Amino acid sequence: MQILITHASVARTRAITLSAWQAAGLGVLLATALLVVSAAVYHLIFVTGAREGWPVISQVMRLVVRDEFAQRDRYMRENLDAMARKLGEMQAKMVQLEAMGDRVSGLAGLRPQDLQDIKPPAGGKAQDGKGGPAHAGSGGPFVPAAAVGIRSPADLDRMLTAMDQEADRHSDVFTLIESRLFEKRLQALMVPSTQPVDGVVGSGFGFRVDPFSGRSALHTGLDFPADTGTPIVAAAGGVVVTARPHPAYGNMVEIDHGNGLITRYGHTSRMLVHEGDLIKRGQHIADVGSTGRSTGPHLHFEVLVDGVQQDPSKFLAGQAGATVARSAR
């Protein structure tokens, strides 16, 4: 690349030869200088003119700023509308959760007064539109926030804060329901409703002819005929309180299920648990035998409530209950 320099006072024309790299560097230098000059012109003319109120420049700057603000407001309104629609959908889901909580609390055995200790949002009592208690009779169609309009970020923040408080209240309600359901599950696990031996009942609860004396006597449990060595399982979870020989029951196991409820397993050939052991429902605790006052291998199963023998067929459920009923007939 060559640059020719001529002037009237100079007799000869000067030629400057530049390589490709030198030409590129010169171009970059010129572009940088142009940017610096443009920034200086903008600062001196537009910024100074807008600050000092030059007629034309100040009007142009106001139009530019006004257009920027208009675009920003339009963008904010569009986003607020989208967020308001999302908020309305979330409110609808919160209403569904509240209805579900009411139904599930009834299934869990919770009364309305049990939920009164859970405060509504922002403390105090929830109010309806007229300042009265929220549970004093209210209703009507659900109108989401998007329908009534959220006009500013402050409105959106207020609605989100209220929804967050409402979500915390629903969380407390479901925690209480979970606690009650878990308590009911524990209680169900402690009820002897599992048949201890797989088979039919040979002799039910009630009066019968005693096989030894031949006289009428009360049979205080259920007899399950089975081969010696047949597994015996716990009818429910609990703690072993007795695991020793007995003159009448032979090798006897007793399990305490709490609330005065005890199950008794008699005439076993082998006991697999010891006193103080923690037992779960369905655990193998002994084997069928014919020890004690017995005429043959079977399990004598009793249920005692506060020390009084009860009819075990009232506790056995499902297939066991059906088997007992068929045997009784």
N, C-alpha and C positions, 0 to 999 in steps of 0.2 A: 504494500500500500504506500503511495506517495502523496505528499501534500505539497502543492506549488504555492509559493508566496511571491507576489509581484507588487511593486509600488512605483509610482512615477519618479520618485527621487532615487530609485535604485536602478542601476544600469542593468544588472542581471537579475534573472528570476531564480529564487532559491527553491530548492527541492528537498523536502524532508521525507526520508524513507522509513516506514514503520513495519515491523514484523506483525504477524497475526496476533501474537500475545500482546504486543504493545497496543495494537488497534483495539483489542477487546478491553484492555485496561483503561484506555482513553474513553471508550464508550461507557464503561461503568462509572468512571469519574464524572463524565458529563451528566449521566442520569442522576447520580447522587446530588450533584450541584443543582440540577433542576428541581429535585424534590425539596431540597433545603430552601431554595428560592420560593417555591410554591407555598411551603409552610409559612414562610415569613410573610408572604403576600396575604395569605388567609388570616394570619394573626393580626397583621397591621390593618387590613381592610375590614374583614367581616367581624372579627371579634371586637376590635376597637369601635367599629361603626355601630354594632349592636349595643355595646355597652354605653356609648355616648349618644345613641339615638339618632344616627344619620338616617334621613328619610327613607331612602330606597332600601338600603341594606337592612335596617331594623325591621322593616315590613317583611322582607324576604326571610329573615331569621325567625320571626314570629310565625310565619306560615309553615316553615320547616318544623319548628318545635311543636306547633299545634298538630301537625300531621303525625308526628311521632307519638304525642300523647293520645291522639285518637286511635292509632294502631294499637298502642299499649292497652287502652281501655277496652277496645274491641276484643283483644286477645284475652284480657282478664275476664270479661263478661262470658266469653265462650267457655273458658275453663271453669268459671263459677257455675255456669249452667250444667256442664258435664258432671262436676262434682256434686251439684245439687241433685241430679238424677241418681247418682250412685248413693248419695245419702238417703234419698227416698227409698231406694231398694233395700238399704240396710235397715231403715226404720220398719219396713214391711216385714223383714226377717225377724226383727226384735219383737214385733207383735206376735208373730208365729211362735217364737220361743216362749213368750209369756203364756200364750194359750197352752203350749205343750207342757210348760212347768205346772200350770194349774191342773192339767189332767194327770200328770205323773205324780204330783204331790198327793192326789187323792188315792192313787194306786199304792203309794208308799205309806198310807195311813196318816198323813199329816192333815191336821185340821186348819181352817183359815186362821184361827188365833195363834197357831204355831208359827205362822209366817209374819205375824205382826211385829216381832222383834227385829226383823230385817228392815232397816230404815230405807225409805225411798230416796232417790237422788237428792243431793244437796242438803240432807238432813231434814228433820221435821216430817210432816205428812204431805204426801203428794196432793196437789190441788187440781181441780178441774178448771174449766174455762171461767167459771164464775166465782172461784175462790173457795169452793166447798171441797170436802174430802173426795179423793178420786174414786173411792169404793162406795160412795153414797148413791150409786146409780148413774152410770154413764154409758155412752155407746155412740152409734153413728158410723158412717163409712170412714175408712182410713184414707186420709189425704196426705200424701208425702210432702216433704219440704219443697221439692222441685215444683209442685203445683202452686204453692203460695209464693214462691220466689225467694231466693237468697241474693240480696243485692250488694253485699260487701263481704270482704274477708272476715270482718268482725262477726257478721251473722253466721257465717260458716263455722268459725271457731266456737261460737256459742252453742250451735247445734251439735257439733262434734263433742264438746265437753259434756253436754247433757246426755248424749248417747253413750259416752264412755262411763258415766256414772250409772246409767241404766244397765249397761252390760255388767258392771261390777255387782249390782244388786241381783241380777239374774244368776250370776256366778255363785253368789252366796246361797241363793235358793236351791240351785242344783247340787251344791255341796251338801246342804242339809238333807236333800232327798237321797243323795248317794249314801249318806251316813245311815239314814233310816232303812234303806233297802239292804245295806250290808248287815245292819243289826237283825233284820228279819231273816236274812240268809243264814246268819249264825244260829238264830233260834231254830230254823228249819233243820239245820245240820245236827242239832242236839235232840231232835224228836226221833224216836226209834221206829222208823217207817220202812226199813230195809229188812226183808225176810232173812233170818240168820242161816237157814239151810235151804238148799234148792230141792224142793219136793213138796208133797201134799201134807196136810195136817191129819194125823191119825186120831188124835183125841183133842177136843176143843175145851174151852173154858166153861166151867159150870159143874153141876152135880152129875155124878156117874157112879157106876158100881166099882168099888175099889178092887183092883186085881189081886190084892193080898188078903184082905179081910172078907171080901164078898158083900160088904155093906155099902149103902149109899154114902158118898163123901164128895166134898167140893174139890174139883180139880182146878188148881189156881193158875194154870198157864196153858200153853199149847204144846203138844207133843209132835215132833217131826221125826217119823221113823226113817232111818237111813243106815247104811252099812257102817260098821266100825271104821273109823279113820276118815269119814267124810268131813270136809272142812266146815267149820262154823265161823261165820263172820259177824262183826259187830253191827248191830241194827242201827247204830248212830255213833257219833263221836263223843268222847268223854274221857274219864279217868278211871282206871281199874282200882276198885276199893277192896275187892276180895278175889283171891286166887288161891284156894286151899281146899282140902277135902272136907266134906260135910256128911254127917251120918245119913241123912235122907237124900240129899242132892248129889252125893258122890263128889267127884272133882268139879267144883263149882267156881264160876267166874261171875263177878258182879261189876257192872260199869255204871258209874255215876255220871248222869248227863246234865246235872244242874237243875235248880228249881224243884228239888225234891223228887226227881225222876231217876229211877234206877232200873236197869235190865239185868236179868239173872239167867245164866246158862248152866244147866245141870246135867249130870251123868256123863260128863266128857271123859274120853279115854286119855287125853293129853291136853295140858294147858300150856299155851305158848306165850303167855303174858305174865307179868308180875304186878303185885300191888304198887300203885303209884305210877304205872305206865300211862302215857298219854296215847289214846286210841283214836283213830279216825274211822269214819263210816266205811264199812265194807272190808275192814282189815281182818285177816285170818288170826283168830284169837285162840282157837282150840279145835279138837277133833271129836267127832261123835263117838260115844262109847256106851257102856251099860254099868257104870259104877254107881254105888249107893243103892237106894231102894228102887230097883228097876228090874223089869222082866225081860228086857231085850235092848239091843242098841237103838238109841233114839236121842234126840235133844229135847229136854224140857225147858221151854222158854217162858219167862215171866216178865211182866212189866209192873213195877211198883211206883205208886205216887204217894209220897209222904208215908212210906212203909206199908201201904195197903195195896194188895194185888188187884190189878185191873185186867180187863179182857184185852189181851195183846192184839186181837184182830181189829180193834178200833184204831190202832196205831199203824198197823202195816198198810202200805199203800200199793197201788198199781197191781201187778200180777200177783203179789203176795196176798193182797186183800181179796182178790178174786178167787185164789186157791182156797183161802180160809172159808170164804162164803160157800163155795161148792162143797167143801168137806163138811161144813155144819149142816147143810141140807141132806 
